[in-house]
Amino acid sequence: MGHKVVVGSDTQLIAPVRIGDGVTIGAGSTITRDVEAGMLAISRPPQKSIANWQRPKKK
């Protein structure tokens, strides 16, 4: 991990990754690839809403 890196809360770094100097990682991100120095890294999957979904019932 580089120097002066800021990692937001609830962030996962999936090894092996290299994080360069001065990188900022947005909260809630999952980082799976190297991040070059000075960059902002975020991962935000699109929200899904599933129609007609039913919660499983206990047996």
PQR file with spaces between the fields and no chain letter, atoms N, CA, C, O and H, PARSE charges and radii, in Angstrom:
ATOM       1  N    MET     1       0.862   -1.172    0.000 -0.4000 1.5000
ATOM       2  CA   MET     1       0.000    0.000    0.000 -0.0000 2.0000
ATOM       3  C    MET     1       0.897    1.221    0.000  0.5500 1.7000
ATOM       4  O    MET     1       1.896    1.291    0.716 -0.5500 1.4000
ATOM       5  N    GLY     2       0.509    2.183   -0.828 -0.4000 1.5000
ATOM       6  CA   GLY     2       1.291    3.408   -0.967 -0.0000 2.0000
ATOM       7  C    GLY     2       1.167    4.336    0.238  0.5500 1.7000
ATOM       8  O    GLY     2       0.468    4.033    1.205 -0.5500 1.4000
ATOM       9  H    GLY     2      -0.303    2.126   -1.410  0.4000 1.0000
ATOM      10  N    HIS     3       1.850    5.456    0.160 -0.4000 1.5000
ATOM      11  CA   HIS     3       1.831    6.472    1.208 -0.0000 2.0000
ATOM      12  C    HIS     3       0.657    7.425    0.992  0.5500 1.7000
ATOM      13  O    HIS     3       0.244    7.672   -0.142 -0.5500 1.4000
ATOM      14  H    HIS     3       2.417    5.702   -0.626  0.4000 1.0000
ATOM      15  N    LYS     4       0.128    7.954    2.087 -0.4000 1.5000
ATOM      16  CA   LYS     4      -0.961    8.939    2.056 -0.0000 2.0000
ATOM      17  C    LYS     4      -2.176    8.434    1.283  0.5500 1.7000
ATOM      18  O    LYS     4      -2.754    9.155    0.469 -0.5500 1.4000
ATOM      19  H    LYS     4       0.463    7.753    3.008  0.4000 1.0000
ATOM      20  N    VAL     5      -2.553    7.183    1.549 -0.4000 1.5000
ATOM      21  CA   VAL     5      -3.726    6.561    0.955 -0.0000 2.0000
ATOM      22  C    VAL     5      -4.902    6.752    1.900  0.5500 1.7000
ATOM      23  O    VAL     5      -4.753    6.589    3.111 -0.5500 1.4000
ATOM      24  H    VAL     5      -2.083    6.597    2.210  0.4000 1.0000
ATOM      25  N    VAL     6      -6.074    7.098    1.362 -0.4000 1.5000
ATOM      26  CA   VAL     6      -7.297    7.236    2.153 -0.0000 2.0000
ATOM      27  C    VAL     6      -8.260    6.151    1.704  0.5500 1.7000
ATOM      28  O    VAL     6      -8.611    6.065    0.527 -0.5500 1.4000
ATOM      29  H    VAL     6      -6.195    7.231    0.379  0.4000 1.0000
ATOM      30  N    VAL     7      -8.688    5.317    2.656 -0.4000 1.5000
ATOM      31  CA   VAL     7      -9.596    4.205    2.353 -0.0000 2.0000
ATOM      32  C    VAL     7     -10.912    4.445    3.079  0.5500 1.7000
ATOM      33  O    VAL     7     -10.931    4.534    4.307 -0.5500 1.4000
ATOM      34  H    VAL     7      -8.403    5.386    3.612  0.4000 1.0000
ATOM      35  N    GLY     8     -12.009    4.551    2.338 -0.4000 1.5000
ATOM      36  CA   GLY     8     -13.323    4.761    2.924 -0.0000 2.0000
ATOM      37  C    GLY     8     -13.792    3.551    3.728  0.5500 1.7000
ATOM      38  O    GLY     8     -13.272    2.446    3.572 -0.5500 1.4000
ATOM      39  H    GLY     8     -11.993    4.479    1.341  0.4000 1.0000
ATOM      40  N    SER     9     -14.774    3.777    4.583 -0.4000 1.5000
ATOM      41  CA   SER     9     -15.293    2.699    5.425 -0.0000 2.0000
ATOM      42  C    SER     9     -15.970    1.614    4.594  0.5500 1.7000
ATOM      43  O    SER     9     -16.430    1.862    3.479 -0.5500 1.4000
ATOM      44  H    SER     9     -15.196    4.675    4.710  0.4000 1.0000
ATOM      45  N    ASP    10     -16.022    0.409    5.156 -0.4000 1.5000
ATOM      46  CA   ASP    10     -16.654   -0.753    4.532 -0.0000 2.0000
ATOM      47  C    ASP    10     -16.084   -1.047    3.146  0.5500 1.7000
ATOM      48  O    ASP    10     -16.823   -1.365    2.214 -0.5500 1.4000
ATOM      49  H    ASP    10     -15.649    0.208    6.061  0.4000 1.0000
ATOM      50  N    THR    11     -14.758   -0.936    3.020 -0.4000 1.5000
ATOM      51  CA   THR    11     -14.061   -1.197    1.762 -0.0000 2.0000
ATOM      52  C    THR    11     -13.339   -2.526    1.844  0.5500 1.7000
ATOM      53  O    THR    11     -12.758   -2.859    2.877 -0.5500 1.4000
ATOM      54  H    THR    11     -14.157   -0.678    3.777  0.4000 1.0000
ATOM      55  N    GLN    12     -13.372   -3.288    0.758 -0.4000 1.5000
ATOM      56  CA   GLN    12     -12.665   -4.559    0.688 -0.0000 2.0000
ATOM      57  C    GLN    12     -11.580   -4.449   -0.373  0.5500 1.7000
ATOM      58  O    GLN    12     -11.826   -3.980   -1.484 -0.5500 1.4000
ATOM      59  H    GLN    12     -13.844   -3.018   -0.081  0.4000 1.0000
ATOM      60  N    LEU    13     -10.367   -4.891   -0.012 -0.4000 1.5000
ATOM      61  CA   LEU    13      -9.257   -4.987   -0.959 -0.0000 2.0000
ATOM      62  C    LEU    13      -9.041   -6.475   -1.204  0.5500 1.7000
ATOM      63  O    LEU    13      -8.670   -7.206   -0.286 -0.5500 1.4000
ATOM      64  H    LEU    13     -10.167   -5.271    0.891  0.4000 1.0000
ATOM      65  N    ILE    14      -9.269   -6.925   -2.421 -0.4000 1.5000
ATOM      66  CA   ILE    14      -9.172   -8.341   -2.752 -0.0000 2.0000
ATOM      67  C    ILE    14      -7.760   -8.616   -3.277  0.5500 1.7000
ATOM      68  O    ILE    14      -7.393   -8.187   -4.372 -0.5500 1.4000
ATOM      69  H    ILE    14      -9.570   -6.332   -3.167  0.4000 1.0000
ATOM      70  N    ALA    15      -6.981   -9.339   -2.473 -0.4000 1.5000
ATOM      71  CA   ALA    15      -5.575   -9.605   -2.793 -0.0000 2.0000
ATOM      72  C    ALA    15      -5.465  -10.472   -4.036  0.5500 1.7000
ATOM      73  O    ALA    15      -6.348  -11.289   -4.293 -0.5500 1.4000
ATOM      74  H    ALA    15      -7.279   -9.687   -1.584  0.4000 1.0000
ATOM      75  N    PRO    16      -4.409  -10.313   -4.807 -0.5600 1.5000
ATOM      76  CA   PRO    16      -3.350   -9.329   -4.612  0.2800 2.0000
ATOM      77  C    PRO    16      -3.656   -8.045   -5.382  0.5500 1.7000
ATOM      78  O    PRO    16      -3.910   -8.098   -6.585 -0.5500 1.4000
ATOM      79  N    VAL    17      -3.635   -6.909   -4.716 -0.4000 1.5000
ATOM      80  CA   VAL    17      -3.759   -5.615   -5.388 -0.0000 2.0000
ATOM      81  C    VAL    17      -2.665   -4.696   -4.865  0.5500 1.7000
ATOM      82  O    VAL    17      -2.206   -4.830   -3.731 -0.5500 1.4000
ATOM      83  H    VAL    17      -3.428   -6.866   -3.738  0.4000 1.0000
ATOM      84  N    ARG    18      -2.260   -3.767   -5.711 -0.4000 1.5000
ATOM      85  CA   ARG    18      -1.293   -2.747   -5.323 -0.0000 2.0000
ATOM      86  C    ARG    18      -1.993   -1.407   -5.380  0.5500 1.7000
ATOM      87  O    ARG    18      -2.670   -1.079   -6.354 -0.5500 1.4000
ATOM      88  H    ARG    18      -2.633   -3.659   -6.632  0.4000 1.0000
ATOM      89  N    ILE    19      -1.817   -0.638   -4.318 -0.4000 1.5000
ATOM      90  CA   ILE    19      -2.436    0.671   -4.219 -0.0000 2.0000
ATOM      91  C    ILE    19      -1.315    1.705   -4.215  0.5500 1.7000
ATOM      92  O    ILE    19      -0.443    1.670   -3.346 -0.5500 1.4000
ATOM      93  H    ILE    19      -1.267   -0.903   -3.527  0.4000 1.0000
ATOM      94  N    GLY    20      -1.331    2.615   -5.170 -0.4000 1.5000
ATOM      95  CA   GLY    20      -0.266    3.608   -5.308 -0.0000 2.0000
ATOM      96  C    GLY    20      -0.362    4.735   -4.297  0.5500 1.7000
ATOM      97  O    GLY    20      -1.340    4.835   -3.556 -0.5500 1.4000
ATOM      98  H    GLY    20      -2.039    2.643   -5.875  0.4000 1.0000
ATOM      99  N    ASP    21       0.661    5.588   -4.270 -0.4000 1.5000
ATOM     100  CA   ASP    21       0.707    6.746   -3.372 -0.0000 2.0000
ATOM     101  C    ASP    21      -0.430    7.718   -3.675  0.5500 1.7000
ATOM     102  O    ASP    21      -0.781    7.944   -4.833 -0.5500 1.4000
ATOM     103  H    ASP    21       1.456    5.507   -4.872  0.4000 1.0000
ATOM     104  N    GLY    22      -0.997    8.288   -2.614 -0.4000 1.5000
ATOM     105  CA   GLY    22      -1.997    9.341   -2.769 -0.0000 2.0000
ATOM     106  C    GLY    22      -3.338    8.895   -3.323  0.5500 1.7000
ATOM     107  O    GLY    22      -4.120    9.726   -3.786 -0.5500 1.4000
ATOM     108  H    GLY    22      -0.712    8.105   -1.673  0.4000 1.0000
ATOM     109  N    VAL    23      -3.615    7.614   -3.285 -0.4000 1.5000
ATOM     110  CA   VAL    23      -4.895    7.093   -3.785 -0.0000 2.0000
ATOM     111  C    VAL    23      -5.994    7.345   -2.758  0.5500 1.7000
ATOM     112  O    VAL    23      -5.745    7.290   -1.553 -0.5500 1.4000
ATOM     113  H    VAL    23      -2.980    6.940   -2.909  0.4000 1.0000
ATOM     114  N    THR    24      -7.204    7.621   -3.229 -0.4000 1.5000
ATOM     115  CA   THR    24      -8.394    7.690   -2.389 -0.0000 2.0000
ATOM     116  C    THR    24      -9.348    6.608   -2.878  0.5500 1.7000
ATOM     117  O    THR    24      -9.619    6.492   -4.073 -0.5500 1.4000
ATOM     118  H    THR    24      -7.406    7.665   -4.208  0.4000 1.0000
ATOM     119  N    ILE    25      -9.856    5.811   -1.923 -0.4000 1.5000
ATOM     120  CA   ILE    25     -10.793    4.743   -2.264 -0.0000 2.0000
ATOM     121  C    ILE    25     -12.139    5.075   -1.618  0.5500 1.7000
ATOM     122  O    ILE    25     -12.222    5.256   -0.403 -0.5500 1.4000
ATOM     123  H    ILE    25      -9.636    5.906   -0.952  0.4000 1.0000
ATOM     124  N    GLY    26     -13.182    5.151   -2.430 -0.4000 1.5000
ATOM     125  CA   GLY    26     -14.512    5.496   -1.955 -0.0000 2.0000
ATOM     126  C    GLY    26     -15.090    4.440   -1.024  0.5500 1.7000
ATOM     127  O    GLY    26     -14.845    3.245   -1.189 -0.5500 1.4000
ATOM     128  H    GLY    26     -13.115    5.004   -3.417  0.4000 1.0000
ATOM     129  N    ALA    27     -15.859    4.901   -0.047 -0.4000 1.5000
ATOM     130  CA   ALA    27     -16.490    4.002    0.924 -0.0000 2.0000
ATOM     131  C    ALA    27     -17.358    2.966    0.231  0.5500 1.7000
ATOM     132  O    ALA    27     -18.029    3.261   -0.757 -0.5500 1.4000
ATOM     133  H    ALA    27     -16.058    5.872    0.086  0.4000 1.0000
ATOM     134  N    GLY    28     -17.337    1.739    0.766 -0.4000 1.5000
ATOM     135  CA   GLY    28     -18.175    0.673    0.244 -0.0000 2.0000
ATOM     136  C    GLY    28     -17.661    0.023   -1.026  0.5500 1.7000
ATOM     137  O    GLY    28     -18.357   -0.798   -1.624 -0.5500 1.4000
ATOM     138  H    GLY    28     -16.792    1.499    1.569  0.4000 1.0000
ATOM     139  N    SER    29     -16.457    0.375   -1.446 -0.4000 1.5000
ATOM     140  CA   SER    29     -15.907   -0.174   -2.690 -0.0000 2.0000
ATOM     141  C    SER    29     -15.266   -1.537   -2.465  0.5500 1.7000
ATOM     142  O    SER    29     -14.783   -1.838   -1.374 -0.5500 1.4000
ATOM     143  H    SER    29     -15.892    1.042   -0.961  0.4000 1.0000
ATOM     144  N    THR    30     -15.269   -2.348   -3.503 -0.4000 1.5000
ATOM     145  CA   THR    30     -14.523   -3.599   -3.530 -0.0000 2.0000
ATOM     146  C    THR    30     -13.483   -3.446   -4.626  0.5500 1.7000
ATOM     147  O    THR    30     -13.818   -3.354   -5.806 -0.5500 1.4000
ATOM     148  H    THR    30     -15.662   -2.104   -4.389  0.4000 1.0000
ATOM     149  N    ILE    31     -12.220   -3.420   -4.227 -0.4000 1.5000
ATOM     150  CA   ILE    31     -11.126   -3.164   -5.163 -0.0000 2.0000
ATOM     151  C    ILE    31     -10.479   -4.489   -5.533  0.5500 1.7000
ATOM     152  O    ILE    31      -9.962   -5.202   -4.674 -0.5500 1.4000
ATOM     153  H    ILE    31     -11.948   -3.496   -3.267  0.4000 1.0000
ATOM     154  N    THR    32     -10.514   -4.812   -6.830 -0.4000 1.5000
ATOM     155  CA   THR    32     -10.002   -6.092   -7.313 -0.0000 2.0000
ATOM     156  C    THR    32      -8.827   -5.937   -8.273  0.5500 1.7000
ATOM     157  O    THR    32      -8.220   -6.929   -8.676 -0.5500 1.4000
ATOM     158  H    THR    32     -10.934   -4.232   -7.529  0.4000 1.0000
ATOM     159  N    ARG    33      -8.504   -4.699   -8.643 -0.4000 1.5000
ATOM     160  CA   ARG    33      -7.399   -4.433   -9.559 -0.0000 2.0000
ATOM     161  C    ARG    33      -6.491   -3.353   -8.980  0.5500 1.7000
ATOM     162  O    ARG    33      -6.916   -2.569   -8.132 -0.5500 1.4000
ATOM     163  H    ARG    33      -8.997   -3.893   -8.316  0.4000 1.0000
ATOM     164  N    ASP    34      -5.246   -3.312   -9.437 -0.4000 1.5000
ATOM     165  CA   ASP    34      -4.291   -2.306   -8.975 -0.0000 2.0000
ATOM     166  C    ASP    34      -4.827   -0.903   -9.254  0.5500 1.7000
ATOM     167  O    ASP    34      -5.550   -0.675  -10.224 -0.5500 1.4000
ATOM     168  H    ASP    34      -4.900   -3.949  -10.127  0.4000 1.0000
ATOM     169  N    VAL    35      -4.445    0.047   -8.360 -0.4000 1.5000
ATOM     170  CA   VAL    35      -4.844    1.446   -8.515 -0.0000 2.0000
ATOM     171  C    VAL    35      -3.561    2.272   -8.576  0.5500 1.7000
ATOM     172  O    VAL    35      -2.744    2.230   -7.657 -0.5500 1.4000
ATOM     173  H    VAL    35      -3.858   -0.138   -7.572  0.4000 1.0000
ATOM     174  N    GLU    36      -3.392    3.016   -9.655 -0.4000 1.5000
ATOM     175  CA   GLU    36      -2.190    3.817   -9.840 -0.0000 2.0000
ATOM     176  C    GLU    36      -2.204    5.058   -8.952  0.5500 1.7000
ATOM     177  O    GLU    36      -3.266    5.523   -8.538 -0.5500 1.4000
ATOM     178  H    GLU    36      -4.056    3.051  -10.402  0.4000 1.0000
ATOM     179  N    ALA    37      -1.023    5.584   -8.666 -0.4000 1.5000
ATOM     180  CA   ALA    37      -0.842    6.736   -7.787 -0.0000 2.0000
ATOM     181  C    ALA    37      -1.739    7.906   -8.186  0.5500 1.7000
ATOM     182  O    ALA    37      -1.921    8.201   -9.368 -0.5500 1.4000
ATOM     183  H    ALA    37      -0.161    5.206   -9.003  0.4000 1.0000
ATOM     184  N    GLY    38      -2.295    8.564   -7.165 -0.4000 1.5000
ATOM     185  CA   GLY    38      -3.072    9.779   -7.366 -0.0000 2.0000
ATOM     186  C    GLY    38      -4.490    9.592   -7.872  0.5500 1.7000
ATOM     187  O    GLY    38      -5.178   10.578   -8.137 -0.5500 1.4000
ATOM     188  H    GLY    38      -2.147    8.324   -6.206  0.4000 1.0000
ATOM     189  N    MET    39      -4.944    8.365   -8.014 -0.4000 1.5000
ATOM     190  CA   MET    39      -6.272    8.126   -8.579 -0.0000 2.0000
ATOM     191  C    MET    39      -7.342    7.999   -7.495  0.5500 1.7000
ATOM     192  O    MET    39      -7.037    7.739   -6.331 -0.5500 1.4000
ATOM     193  H    MET    39      -4.386    7.564   -7.799  0.4000 1.0000
ATOM     194  N    LEU    40      -8.593    8.185   -7.896 -0.4000 1.5000
ATOM     195  CA   LEU    40      -9.766    7.892   -7.071 -0.0000 2.0000
ATOM     196  C    LEU    40     -10.317    6.559   -7.560  0.5500 1.7000
ATOM     197  O    LEU    40     -10.568    6.391   -8.754 -0.5500 1.4000
ATOM     198  H    LEU    40      -8.841    8.395   -8.841  0.4000 1.0000
ATOM     199  N    ALA    41     -10.507    5.614   -6.649 -0.4000 1.5000
ATOM     200  CA   ALA    41     -11.053    4.302   -7.019 -0.0000 2.0000
ATOM     201  C    ALA    41     -12.401    4.116   -6.346  0.5500 1.7000
ATOM     202  O    ALA    41     -12.520    4.267   -5.130 -0.5500 1.4000
ATOM     203  H    ALA    41     -10.303    5.751   -5.679  0.4000 1.0000
ATOM     204  N    ILE    42     -13.422    3.788   -7.138 -0.4000 1.5000
ATOM     205  CA   ILE    42     -14.753    3.502   -6.602 -0.0000 2.0000
ATOM     206  C    ILE    42     -15.329    2.301   -7.345  0.5500 1.7000
ATOM     207  O    ILE    42     -15.000    2.058   -8.506 -0.5500 1.4000
ATOM     208  H    ILE    42     -13.325    3.666   -8.126  0.4000 1.0000
ATOM     209  N    SER    43     -16.175    1.570   -6.674 -0.4000 1.5000
ATOM     210  CA   SER    43     -16.932    0.516   -7.343 -0.0000 2.0000
ATOM     211  C    SER    43     -18.341    0.568   -6.792  0.5500 1.7000
ATOM     212  O    SER    43     -18.562    0.401   -5.593 -0.5500 1.4000
ATOM     213  H    SER    43     -16.442    1.768   -5.731  0.4000 1.0000
ATOM     214  N    ARG    44     -19.262    0.793   -7.656 -0.4000 1.5000
ATOM     215  CA   ARG    44     -20.663    0.900   -7.277 -0.0000 2.0000
ATOM     216  C    ARG    44     -21.499    0.113   -8.272  0.5500 1.7000
ATOM     217  O    ARG    44     -21.772    0.599   -9.369 -0.5500 1.4000
ATOM     218  H    ARG    44     -19.083    0.928   -8.630  0.4000 1.0000
ATOM     219  N    PRO    45     -21.912   -1.097   -7.904 -0.5600 1.5000
ATOM     220  CA   PRO    45     -22.784   -1.819   -8.822  0.2800 2.0000
ATOM     221  C    PRO    45     -24.146   -1.143   -8.901  0.5500 1.7000
ATOM     222  O    PRO    45     -24.584   -0.526   -7.929 -0.5500 1.4000
ATOM     223  N    PRO    46     -24.812   -1.246  -10.022 -0.5600 1.5000
ATOM     224  CA   PRO    46     -26.132   -0.632  -10.123  0.2800 2.0000
ATOM     225  C    PRO    46     -27.135   -1.314   -9.185  0.5500 1.7000
ATOM     226  O    PRO    46     -27.096   -2.529   -8.992 -0.5500 1.4000
ATOM     227  N    GLN    47     -28.016   -0.521   -8.617 -0.4000 1.5000
ATOM     228  CA   GLN    47     -29.059   -1.063   -7.738 -0.0000 2.0000
ATOM     229  C    GLN    47     -30.031   -1.873   -8.566  0.5500 1.7000
ATOM     230  O    GLN    47     -30.349   -1.514   -9.700 -0.5500 1.4000
ATOM     231  H    GLN    47     -28.047    0.466   -8.774  0.4000 1.0000
ATOM     232  N    LYS    48     -30.507   -2.980   -7.987 -0.4000 1.5000
ATOM     233  CA   LYS    48     -31.515   -3.803   -8.650 -0.0000 2.0000
ATOM     234  C    LYS    48     -32.756   -3.858   -7.770  0.5500 1.7000
ATOM     235  O    LYS    48     -32.659   -3.938   -6.546 -0.5500 1.4000
ATOM     236  H    LYS    48     -30.249   -3.271   -7.066  0.4000 1.0000
ATOM     237  N    SER    49     -33.900   -3.816   -8.393 -0.4000 1.5000
ATOM     238  CA   SER    49     -35.170   -4.033   -7.711 -0.0000 2.0000
ATOM     239  C    SER    49     -35.854   -5.188   -8.425  0.5500 1.7000
ATOM     240  O    SER    49     -36.085   -5.123   -9.632 -0.5500 1.4000
ATOM     241  H    SER    49     -33.979   -3.751   -9.388  0.4000 1.0000
ATOM     242  N    ILE    50     -36.177   -6.239   -7.691 -0.4000 1.5000
ATOM     243  CA   ILE    50     -36.707   -7.458   -8.294 -0.0000 2.0000
ATOM     244  C    ILE    50     -38.203   -7.560   -7.993  0.5500 1.7000
ATOM     245  O    ILE    50     -38.607   -7.682   -6.837 -0.5500 1.4000
ATOM     246  H    ILE    50     -35.990   -6.291   -6.710  0.4000 1.0000
ATOM     247  N    ALA    51     -39.010   -7.508   -9.038 -0.4000 1.5000
ATOM     248  CA   ALA    51     -40.463   -7.573   -8.892 -0.0000 2.0000
ATOM     249  C    ALA    51     -40.902   -8.981   -8.507  0.5500 1.7000
ATOM     250  O    ALA    51     -40.273   -9.964   -8.900 -0.5500 1.4000
ATOM     251  H    ALA    51     -38.682   -7.408   -9.978  0.4000 1.0000
ATOM     252  N    ASN    52     -41.963   -9.074   -7.751 -0.4000 1.5000
ATOM     253  CA   ASN    52     -42.581  -10.341   -7.357 -0.0000 2.0000
ATOM     254  C    ASN    52     -41.687  -11.239   -6.511  0.5500 1.7000
ATOM     255  O    ASN    52     -41.908  -12.447   -6.432 -0.5500 1.4000
ATOM     256  H    ASN    52     -42.474   -8.276   -7.432  0.4000 1.0000
ATOM     257  N    TRP    53     -40.685  -10.649   -5.884 -0.4000 1.5000
ATOM     258  CA   TRP    53     -39.793  -11.417   -5.015 -0.0000 2.0000
ATOM     259  C    TRP    53     -40.534  -11.756   -3.727  0.5500 1.7000
ATOM     260  O    TRP    53     -41.280  -10.933   -3.196 -0.5500 1.4000
ATOM     261  H    TRP    53     -40.506   -9.667   -5.948  0.4000 1.0000
ATOM     262  N    GLN    54     -40.325  -12.972   -3.229 -0.4000 1.5000
ATOM     263  CA   GLN    54     -40.952  -13.371   -1.971 -0.0000 2.0000
ATOM     264  C    GLN    54     -39.878  -13.875   -1.018  0.5500 1.7000
ATOM     265  O    GLN    54     -39.031  -14.693   -1.379 -0.5500 1.4000
ATOM     266  H    GLN    54     -39.719  -13.640   -3.660  0.4000 1.0000
ATOM     267  N    ARG    55     -39.935  -13.376    0.180 -0.4000 1.5000
ATOM     268  CA   ARG    55     -39.005  -13.817    1.211 -0.0000 2.0000
ATOM     269  C    ARG    55     -39.220  -15.313    1.479  0.5500 1.7000
ATOM     270  O    ARG    55     -40.364  -15.756    1.578 -0.5500 1.4000
ATOM     271  H    ARG    55     -40.623  -12.712    0.472  0.4000 1.0000
ATOM     272  N    PRO    56     -38.145  -16.093    1.597 -0.5600 1.5000
ATOM     273  CA   PRO    56     -38.289  -17.519    1.889  0.2800 2.0000
ATOM     274  C    PRO    56     -39.012  -17.735    3.214  0.5500 1.7000
ATOM     275  O    PRO    56     -38.822  -16.983    4.170 -0.5500 1.4000
ATOM     276  N    LYS    57     -39.842  -18.771    3.256 -0.4000 1.5000
ATOM     277  CA   LYS    57     -40.602  -19.079    4.468 -0.0000 2.0000
ATOM     278  C    LYS    57     -39.879  -20.175    5.241  0.5500 1.7000
ATOM     279  O    LYS    57     -39.355  -21.124    4.658 -0.5500 1.4000
ATOM     280  H    LYS    57     -39.997  -19.381    2.480  0.4000 1.0000
ATOM     281  N    LYS    58     -39.859  -20.029    6.556 -0.4000 1.5000
ATOM     282  CA   LYS    58     -39.238  -21.039    7.398 -0.0000 2.0000
ATOM     283  C    LYS    58     -40.090  -22.295    7.400  0.5500 1.7000
ATOM     284  O    LYS    58     -41.320  -22.234    7.389 -0.5500 1.4000
ATOM     285  H    LYS    58     -40.284  -19.258    7.030  0.4000 1.0000
ATOM     286  N    LYS    59     -39.412  -23.432    7.416 -0.4000 1.5000
ATOM     287  CA   LYS    59     -40.126  -24.700    7.412 -0.0000 2.0000
ATOM     288  C    LYS    59     -40.418  -25.157    8.817  0.5500 1.7000
ATOM     289  O    LYS    59     -41.019  -26.215    9.010 -0.5500 1.4000
ATOM     290  H    LYS    59     -38.413  -23.482    7.426  0.4000 1.0000
